[in-house]
């Protein structure tokens, strides 16, 4: 009875928010997104679809940076193979686009399991 009342409960390890972000490469994903922003800002392209993408991306990045629980669905769609980023940047942005997609896809596919790691 004593152990039942005062005994320690076995708990599963819970990740801190920093460990959680490291485990799912969110710091690296935001670094990649900042690199994308820099590439877009330094690319002289006057195509309407490029300018629209640049505006949408900048707005989305601002929302993601301010979100408590970011949703990378749109980023994942933009950077999927042969999607908007590839059509606009071609070979020039291939490696960066793959890196963004890989991390955003990993986050999106595992998002339903993540709260359990953070909150126990």
Secondary structure, 3 states (H helix, E strand, C coil): CHHHHHCCCCCCCCCCHHHHHHHCCHHHHHHHHHHHHHHHHCCCCCCHHHHHHHHHHHHHHHHHHHCCCCCCHHHHHHHCCCCHHHHHHHHHHHHHHHHHHHHHHHHHHHHHHHHHHHHC
